[in-house]
């Protein structure tokens, strides 16, 4: 008797070929800047603009970061990040350029700059430059493999649109 050898596609780990189709796409809302999803589970890290009264950007802490955790019944709830997640993984460092423009980078990957600024309708969005184009970032997917205490990120996918034309944008950044 022969045993069936799995095909290449069956041997691929979930999420290894990119964000799985069954992952939720978050509905846009006024304060949402972008969100990060990971291959570990459906939970998302959401980045929201932190405004003071009068729709002014809070320059001391321009981004509010929280988990969007999904429950077994399909509902979801927001939870704060813990200290380690904030300081080593999903937190950010920022620099004020103007009262309405802030540059930031992730504590876990400071080789890329992002900007919080207003779009043509006056809403705060996150922008970056990828492949020479100005991109309005909507979401990020991170594929990491667990090796001990800290996961090793293999690739990052960026989803958004070009700021000038509004065309959909996708970029996969391989790490290592």
C-alpha positions as CSV (number, residue, x, y, z in Angstrom):
1,X,0.0,0.0,0.0
2,X,1.2,3.5,-0.8
3,X,0.7,6.4,1.6
4,X,-0.4,9.6,0.0
5,X,2.2,12.3,0.1
6,X,0.8,15.8,0.7
7,X,0.9,18.1,-2.2
8,X,2.9,21.3,-1.9
9,X,-0.2,23.4,-1.2
10,X,-1.3,21.0,1.6
11,X,2.1,21.3,3.2
12,X,2.0,25.1,3.4
13,X,1.2,26.6,6.8
14,X,-1.9,28.8,7.1
15,X,-1.1,32.4,6.2
16,X,2.3,31.5,4.7
17,X,1.1,32.6,1.2
18,X,-0.4,35.8,2.5
19,X,-3.4,37.0,4.4
20,X,-5.9,34.2,4.5
21,X,-9.2,35.0,2.6
22,X,-11.3,34.2,5.7
23,X,-9.6,36.9,7.8
24,X,-12.0,39.8,8.6
25,X,-11.7,43.1,6.7
26,X,-12.4,45.8,9.2
27,X,-15.1,48.3,8.4
28,X,-13.6,51.8,8.1
29,X,-14.7,54.4,10.7
30,X,-13.7,58.0,11.5
31,X,-10.9,57.4,14.0
32,X,-9.4,54.2,12.3
33,X,-6.0,54.9,10.8
34,X,-5.1,51.2,9.9
35,X,-4.9,47.8,11.5
36,X,-2.4,44.9,11.7
37,X,-3.4,41.2,11.4
38,X,-1.1,38.3,12.0
39,X,-1.0,34.6,11.1
40,X,-1.4,33.5,14.7
41,X,-5.1,34.2,14.9
42,X,-7.9,36.5,13.7
43,X,-7.3,39.2,16.4
44,X,-6.2,42.6,15.0
45,X,-4.2,45.4,16.4
46,X,-6.0,48.6,15.6
47,X,-4.4,52.0,15.3
48,X,-6.7,55.0,15.8
49,X,-6.0,58.7,15.7
50,X,-5.9,60.2,19.2
51,X,-7.7,63.5,19.0
52,X,-8.3,66.2,21.6
53,X,-11.3,68.4,21.7
54,X,-11.9,70.3,18.6
55,X,-10.5,67.5,16.4
56,X,-6.9,68.5,17.2
57,X,-4.3,65.9,17.0
58,X,-2.9,64.9,20.5
59,X,0.8,65.6,19.7
60,X,2.1,63.9,22.9
61,X,0.3,60.6,21.9
62,X,-1.1,60.8,18.4
63,X,-2.0,57.2,18.1
64,X,-4.2,55.0,20.3
65,X,-3.4,51.3,19.9
66,X,-5.7,48.4,21.0
67,X,-6.4,44.8,20.3
68,X,-9.7,43.9,18.6
69,X,-10.2,40.4,20.0
70,X,-12.7,38.1,18.4
71,X,-14.8,35.8,20.6
72,X,-16.0,32.3,19.8
73,X,-19.6,33.7,19.2
74,X,-18.3,36.0,16.5
75,X,-18.5,39.2,18.6
76,X,-15.4,41.3,19.2
77,X,-14.1,43.5,22.0
78,X,-11.3,46.0,22.3
79,X,-8.5,45.5,24.8
80,X,-5.4,47.4,25.7
81,X,-2.0,46.1,24.7
82,X,0.2,44.9,27.6
83,X,3.5,46.6,28.4
84,X,5.7,44.2,26.4
85,X,3.4,44.4,23.3
86,X,3.6,48.2,23.5
87,X,7.3,48.4,24.0
88,X,8.7,45.6,21.8
89,X,6.1,44.9,19.1
90,X,3.3,47.2,18.2
91,X,4.2,50.5,19.8
92,X,5.7,53.4,18.0
93,X,8.1,56.3,18.2
94,X,7.0,59.7,16.8
95,X,8.3,63.1,15.8
96,X,6.2,66.1,15.3
97,X,6.6,67.9,12.0
98,X,3.6,70.3,12.3
99,X,0.4,70.4,14.4
100,X,-1.3,68.3,11.7
101,X,1.6,66.1,10.5
102,X,3.5,63.5,12.6
103,X,6.2,61.0,11.5
104,X,6.4,57.7,13.3
105,X,8.0,54.3,13.1
106,X,7.3,51.0,14.8
107,X,9.4,50.0,17.8
108,X,9.8,46.6,16.3
109,X,10.8,47.8,12.8
110,X,12.2,51.3,12.7
111,X,13.6,51.1,9.1
112,X,10.3,52.5,7.6
113,X,8.7,55.8,8.3
114,X,5.0,56.5,8.3
115,X,3.1,59.8,8.5
116,X,-0.2,60.8,10.1
117,X,-1.7,63.6,8.1
118,X,-5.1,64.8,6.8
119,X,-6.6,63.7,3.5
120,X,-8.4,66.0,1.1
121,X,-11.6,65.6,3.2
122,X,-9.8,66.6,6.4
123,X,-9.7,63.2,8.0
124,X,-6.5,61.8,9.5
125,X,-4.9,58.9,7.6
126,X,-1.6,57.1,7.6
127,X,0.8,57.5,4.7
128,X,4.1,56.0,3.7
129,X,6.2,55.7,0.6
130,X,6.5,52.2,-1.1
131,X,8.0,51.6,-4.5
132,X,8.3,55.3,-5.0
133,X,4.6,56.0,-4.6
134,X,2.8,57.8,-1.8
135,X,0.5,55.2,-0.2
136,X,-2.5,55.6,2.1
137,X,-2.1,52.6,4.4
138,X,-5.3,50.6,5.3
139,X,-4.0,47.4,6.7
140,X,-0.9,45.2,7.3
141,X,-0.5,41.4,7.5
142,X,2.5,40.0,9.3
143,X,3.6,36.4,8.9
144,X,5.9,35.2,11.7
145,X,7.1,31.9,12.9
146,X,7.5,31.2,16.6
147,X,11.1,30.4,17.7
148,X,11.3,30.7,21.4
149,X,10.3,33.9,23.2
150,X,10.2,36.3,20.2
151,X,8.5,35.4,16.9
152,X,10.6,35.7,13.7
153,X,8.9,37.8,11.1
154,X,9.2,36.3,7.6
155,X,7.2,38.8,5.6
156,X,4.9,41.8,5.8
157,X,2.1,42.7,3.4
158,X,0.9,46.2,3.0
159,X,-2.6,47.0,1.7
160,X,-3.8,50.5,0.8
161,X,-4.2,52.8,-2.1
162,X,-2.1,55.3,-3.9
163,X,-2.6,58.8,-2.5
164,X,-2.6,60.4,-5.9
165,X,-4.7,58.2,-8.1
166,X,-6.7,56.2,-5.5
167,X,-5.7,52.9,-7.2
168,X,-5.5,49.8,-4.9
169,X,-2.0,49.1,-3.7
170,X,-0.3,45.9,-2.4
171,X,3.3,45.2,-1.5
172,X,4.9,42.2,0.1
173,X,8.1,42.9,2.0
174,X,10.3,39.8,2.6
175,X,12.5,40.0,5.6
176,X,15.8,38.2,6.2
